[in-house]
Amino acid sequence: MGKGARIRRERAEKSEQKSQQKSAGNAAPTTGNGAKNGSLPPWMPPPWTGIGAGFGVGGSNGGDPISQVMGFLGAQGQLMVAGHFGHTPLSEEQRRDLLTKVNLYDALETVARLQSHWDVAYTTTQDVDAVEGEFLTGGGSGGVCEQALNRMTIYNEHLVSPQATAQLQREIIEYASPDETAPPIDRNTLVHILLSITSEQNSDDEFTGDVPTDAEKAKLWRKLPKMGLEETHEYAKPHIQKEIASSLFNQPLKYEIVLSNTYDLWFTPWAPRSNTNGLGATPAEAFTIATGVELLDVMRLGARIVKRSTETHQVRFTRQEMLADGATEAAIDLLFANMARPLDQYRIELEGDRDKGAIGNQRSTLTRFPFLAVDGSTFVMLRHQWAIERLCGSQLFFEAWASLGSSPRNRFKTAMCDSFEIFVGEILHRIFNKSPHLTTIVDEREMQDAWTKKETPSVCDWMIFGKGHCIVIDATNRAVKEDAAQGLATWMTTAPKSRRFSPTASWGCCCRPSTSSRNTAAGTTRKSTRRRCTPRSSSCPTPASSTGC
């Protein structure tokens, strides 16, 4: 059997094992009152193994939840870096020199197809290994692609990180040649560049290289337990910043959930208490008033792009094929005007990003303009997920908000906050109605009406009561500052401003329910709340479960 056939067989066996594990996980026993409690978390051993009996995931013999979680995380595949294959990571200058010699659109579309195919797999089949394996197979034998494919098969490690591919796309746009006669990029060269970016983004001052030695890891593990509280806080601060930016960057979007949330939020009549003078009967009508384009037409254009991306991994589109597919001229014009930039303008935008600081976690420009205009009738989609968000998801808010005048803009912002509160309330009532463990749900008006002392109090939006506990919930729209969302802020500037209203932040709105649980007697819990809907950077995506206003 040849080496290629052996690798394919091993990949097939591995895929079959994963399917069996998923089936077993779906059939996992439940605890307590049965299936309505849900299945066990993936890191928790089945009851028959016995907690602490030495059968914990990842070889952990500890029965406490933290040990189980850490064992589970330790058993997960890690990202591959250049050092795994004996390569020194390419510097930015070396990457630039390589990219200046290759065709920009060939390289960009190659990476866009990989990331978009990966996005679809990540939110559907979960089999991103197959996507990465297929991509690496295109590099043939004898190079870094084959080495990476072997390592992926043996160690269950991964090639793709959305942060790394985004930086790779950024550098391709900045440095590669738009000359149509320039040669296409070699797949092994492209993978070497990607691995080098991953090495750069995951570098740590504690280690001399991108693959820490056993001695370096042992030194770090000896150091951490000896840290005092303040020293631990200082050590954690940069890591917290990076983790926040990373988690926001990698938030997956499930297309069907995005559509459902957008429909519930935008096509429901305004809240009766809102001042919506000049904004139509629904948020969708306000979008049309602001932009001159029907919201459904914009979403239909998005649906056609997403469908082609999902089914055939298409990333280059033309005005003519979109029109032939049923998209409207107005929606396509809006895309070219506000959601795409030609190469020269895109390079100016990216240069501005570099002036702000490190680019590894920056995505504001990329999510604001998820399309690169090749000419007046052709555009390239940079990423499947960004197209969903821009045409069908939370970015719709700012498209309307930015297109309105100052007075209707403020009314629109406040009214969308009210609509968002209704949207969240409907979700909570559905959860309450389906749960046998919850006894009562009380909203803000009911709590205020029940208050008999002095003036009307400021209270939370909902309280949900169960057996021996209650959950206090606010549908509060909080801003995530652009710098903090992209890992650019310092700790001192981030901390005091994280709760501050910021009318100057740009691109989008971070709207999410803020939830806390308190064990307290009914009728005694009070929470002072200031509702606010604050513009924020598009680099802070709103979770799919709480579509942004």
N, C-alpha and C positions, 0 to 999 in steps of 0.2 A: 504494500500500500504506500502510495506517495505521501510526502509530507503534507501537501495541501489537502488531500483526501482525509488524512488522519485528523487534521485540525478541524475540518468540517464535521467529521463524525463526533469529535469531542464536543464541539459546540452544540450539535444536535442532542447529544446525551445530556449535556448540561441544561439545555432548554427544557427537555422532558422532565428532568429532576425538579426544575423550578416550578413547572406546571403542577407536578404532583405535590410539591410543598404548598403551593397556593391552595390546591384542593383540600389538603389536610388542614390548612389554616382556616378555610371557610367552614370546615366541619368541626372546628375545635369546640370543646365543651364550654359551656357557659357556667357562670357562678350564680349563686343566690336564687333569684326568682325565675331563672330560665332565660329564654332567648331574648326577652325584652331588655335584659341588662346588657346585651351585646356580647361579642366574643372577647376572649382574653387579648390584651395587648401582645404584640409579637415578641416582646422581650420577656414575657412572663411564662415560666415553665408550666406545663399541664399539671393538674392537681395530683395525678398518680405518680409523678416523679418525686414529689415531696420537696417542699421548700428547704433549701439548705442541704439537700442530699448530695450535692456535687454534680447535679445534672443541669445547672443553669446554662443559659445560652452563652456561647463564647468561652466555655470552660470555667466560668465562675463558680466557685463553691460557696459564695455568699448568698444568703437568702433574702437580704434586704433589697428593697426596690432599686436603690441607687446602683448597687452592684449588678443587678439584673440588667438595668438600662445600659450601664457602661459596658457590660459584657456583650450585649446585643450590638451596640454601636461599634465596638472594637472588631466585631466579626463582619462588618459591612465592608464592601470593596472601597478602596481609596482611589483618588485621582492619580494617574500616571504623570510623572514629570521626566524631564530630559535625563536626569541623573540615573534613573532606573535602567537606562540603556547605555550607560557609559559616556553620554554626551554632555558636554558643557553647555548650559543654556545660552542661546544666542542673545547678545545684548540688543538693545533697541537699535543701535547703529547698524549692527550686522543684519538685523531683520529688515531694516529700511533698505540696505544695499541689495538684498535679495529681491525685495518686492518691487523696486524701481525697474527691474528687468522683465517683469511679467505683465500679462494682460490683466488690467484692473477688473473688468467685468467677468472674465472667466474665473478669477480667484474669488471675487465677491459672491458670485452666484453659486460656486461650489460650496462655500462655507454656509451661505444662506440655505441651500437645500439640506445640508447636513443638520443644521440647527432646527430648521422647521420640521424636518422628518423626525428629529429627536423630540421636539415639542409635542407633536401628534402622538408619538408612541408613549411619551411620559404621562399623557392624560387619557390614554385609551388602553392599550395592551400592556403598558408598563415594561415592555420588552425593548428597552433602549440598547441592550447589549447587541441585539440583532442589527440595529441601525448602525452602531459604531463598527461592528464587525464587517458589515457590507462596505462601509466607507474605507476601512483599512485594507480590505481585499483588493480595492482598486489600485493599491500601491505596488502590487506584484510581490515578488520574492527578493530576498537579499538586502532589504533596506529596513528603515525604522518602522515602516508600516507592518511588515511581517513580525518584527520584534514585539511591537505593541499588541498585535493580534495574539501572539503566543502568550504574552503576559496576561492579557485579558482572559484568555481561556484557562490559564493555570491558576491565577490569583484572584479572579473575579474583580479586577480593577477596571477603571473607567477612563476613557479618553476625553469625553466632552464635559466641560463646565460652561454654562451659559455666560458667565463672566469672562472666561478666556476667549470664547468664540466672538463675543461682542468686541473685545479689545482687538482681536485679530481682524474683524471687519473694519473697525476704526482705522487700523494701520494700513489695511489694503486701500481704503478710500483716500487716506492721506498720501500714501507713497507710491502705489502701483501706477502703471502707465495706462492712460486711456487710449493709447494708440491701438487701433484694431489689428495692426500687423504684429504687435508684441506677442511673444510666445505664451502659451498657457503655462500655468505653474505646475511643476512636478509634484505629484501627490506626496512623496516622501519629504520633499522640502517643506510643503505646507504643514505636514504633521510635525516636523521638527520645529517649525516656528510656533505652532500651537502648544507643543509641549514646553517650549521655552517660556511662553507667556504664562502658562500654568505654574511653572517653576517660580517665575518672578512674582506672581500674585500670591503665592503661598510661602514665600520666603519668611524666615523668622530670624531675628537677631541672635537667638539662642544657639543657632546652628550655623556651621561654616558653609554648608552646601544645601542643595535642595533635597537631598536624602540624608537625614541625620544618622550619625553613627550610633551604635549601641552605647558607647561611652558618653556621647552627648545626651542621649535620652536618659541614661541612668543619672547623670549629673543634674538634669532638670528635675527628675523625680525626687532626688535627695533634697533639692533646694526648696521645692514648693511647700512641703509640710512644715518647714522651719520658718516660713514667713508669718509675721504678725498680721493683725487685721488691716492696719493702714497700708502696710507693704503689699498685702494681697490686693487691696483695692487699687493701688497704683499700678500694679502689674496687670490687673484685669482691664483697666480702662481702655487701652488701645484695642484689645481683643474684643471688648464689648462693641466698640464703634464698628469694627470690621464685621462682626457677626450680624449686627443690625442691618448694615448695608447689604451684606450677602444674603440674608434671609429675605429682605425686600426685593432684591434683584432676582432671586430664584423663585419667587412666588408663581406657581403654575396657574394657568387659566384654563378651565374646562369650558369649551365653547358653548355647550348646551346650558350650563349654569349661567354664564355671562348673558346669554340671550334671555333666559328666564328672568334674571334679576333686572335687566334693562327694561323688559316689557312691564314688569310689575311696578317699577319706579317711574318710568317715563310716560306710560300710557294710562295711568290712573289719574283721575281728576285731582286738581290741587286740593290741599287741605283747606277746610272752610275758614280757618283762622288766618290764612295767609293773605297778604295784600298782593294780588296778582294783576293789578291794573296794567293793561297793555301786554300781558304775557299769555293770552289765550286761556283755554280751558284745561290744558294739561301741560306738563313739561315738554312733551313732544311738540305741541303747537308753539311753545316758546322757542324751541330750537329752530323751527321754521321761520318764525318772526325774526330771530337773530341772524340766521345765516342765509335765508332765502332758499333753502333746500329742505325738502321733506325729510324728516328723520328716518322714516321707513326706507326712503331711497338710498340714504347713506348706508343703512344696515343691510339692504339688499346688495349693494356693491360689495360690502364686506363679506356677505354670505357667498358671493360668487368667487371672490378671491380665496376665502378659506376653503371652499369646496375643492377648487383646483389644487390648492396647496396640499390638502389632505389626501386627495385621491391620486394625484400624479406628481406631487412634490414640485409643482410649477412655482417659480419665483419671479419670472419676467413676464410682464403683462403689457398689452397694448390697448389703447383707447378703442380701436376698432373691434377687437374681440370682446371687450367688456360691453360695448354697445350692442353687438350681435347677441350677446348673452342676456340682454334685457336690462342692463344698467342704464341709468339716465345720464344725459350729458351734464346736467347740473351737479350731480353727485361726483362725477369724474373730475369736473372742473374744480370742485371743492378740494378733492384729494390733491390735485396738482398744485393748487394755490396754497394750501395750509398744511398739508401732511407730507409733502415731498419737497426736496430741494435738488437743483442741478448740481453737478460735481463741484464747480467753482464755489458756489455758495455753501455747499456742505462742508468743504474744506475750511472755509472761514469759521463756520460754527464749531468745528472740531478743534481748530486752533484756539478758539476762545475757551474751550474746555481745558486744554492744557495750561492755559494761563491761570486757571482756578486751582490746579494742583494735580495730584496723582489721578490717573485716568482709570485705574483698575476697576473701581466701583461706580464710575460715572456712566449714566445712561439717559440723562434727561434729554439731551439732544437726539439720541437714537430713538427714544420712545415718542418724542414730539414729532420727529420726521422719520417714520419707519419705512419710508420709500425713497429711493434714489432715482431722480428723474434722468433718464438717459437722453431724452429729447422731449419735445412737446407732446408726444403721443405714446411714449414708452416709459415704463418705470420698473424698477427692481424692488421686490419686497425683501427687507433685511431679515425679518424674523416673523414667523407665523404668529406667535403670541402677541407681539407688539401690534400687528395688524388687527387682531381681534380687539384688543383694548382700545385702539385708536378709532376704529370704525363702528364698534358694537358695544364697547364697555365704558369704563369710568371716565375715559378721556372725552367723552361726548359732553360732559358738564362744561369743561373749560372751553370747548369749541363754541358753545352757546354763550357762556359767560363773557368771553373776550370779545364777542361780536356785538354785544349790547352796549348802549350808552350807559353813563355812570349811574343815573337814577334807576332805570330798569334793571341794571346789573345787580345793584344792591337788593332790590326786591326779589330778583330771581334767586340770588344766593340764599336769602332767608327762607323763601318759599320752598326751595329744594331741601333745606334742612328739615322743614316741617314734613315734606313728603317722605324724606328718608326715615323720619321717626315713625310714620304710619307704616312704611314698608317693613321696618324691623318689628313693629308691633304685630303685624300679621304673621310673620315668621314665628314669633314667640307664642302666639295663640295656637298656631298649628302644632308646635312642639308640645304645648301644655295639653291640648286636646287628645294627643296620642300617647301621653305618658301616664301609666298607672301609678307612678310614684309622686306625682305632684297633686296638690289638693286645691290651691287657690292661686289665681293671678289677679293682681290689682294694678291699675294704671294710675298715672299722675293725677288725673282729674278726680278719681275716686278718693285718693289719699287727701287731696286738698279739700274736697267737700266734707270729709270726715273730720277735718281739723276744726276745733271749736275755740281755740285760744288766739285772741288778737288777730293779726293780719294773716293773709294767705301765705303759707310757708313755701319755700323753695325745696322741692323734694325730687326724688329720683323718678325716672319714667315708668318703671315697672318694679313690682316685687312679686316673686314667685315663691310660694310656700310648699314645702314638702314635709316629710316626717322628721321633726327635730331640727330643721334648718330652713333658711330662706335665702333667696338669691336676689341681690339688688342690681338692677340693670339700668344703664343710661345709654341712649342712642346719641352720643355726643360726638360731634365732628371735630376731630383734633388735627392740628397741622403738624406735619413732620417737615422740619426745615430742610431745604434742599441740600445744604451742606451736610447735615446729620444723616440724611437718607442716602448720601453717596460716600460716606466715610471721610468727608473733608473737614468736618468741624473738629475743633479741639474740645476736650472734655469741659473746660471752664465756660466756653461759649455755648455749648450745647445744653448743659444742665439747666441754667436759669431761663432759657428761652423755649424749652420744650413745651411749656404750657402757655406761652404768650401768643396773643393774637398778632398775626403778621400780615398786614394788608399788602405788603410789597413782594411777598413770595410769588413765584410764577409757575404756571402750568399745572393745573389740575386742582383736585381737592381730595384730601384724605378723610374719608367718612367711614367711621367704624364704631360699633357699639363698644362702650367701655364697661366691662363686667367685673363685679366683685361679689364675693360671698361673705355673709356674716351670720353667725349663729346668735340670734337675738330674739327677744320676745316680740310678738306681733304688735304693731302699733307704736313701738318705741324707736324704731330705726328712722333716722333722718339723714338725708344727704344733700348738701348744698350743691347745686349744679348751675353752671352757666353754659347754655347751648351756644355753639358757634360753628360756623362753617367757614373754614379758612382756606384761601388758595394755597396750593402747595406745589412742589415740583412734581412733574410727571414721573420722576424717578422714584416716587413713593407710591407704588401701586396699591390700590384698594383691594383687599382680599375678595375672592370670588363670592364668598358667603355674605359679603356686605357691600353691595355695589355702591360706589361713591356718588355723592351728589355734586 
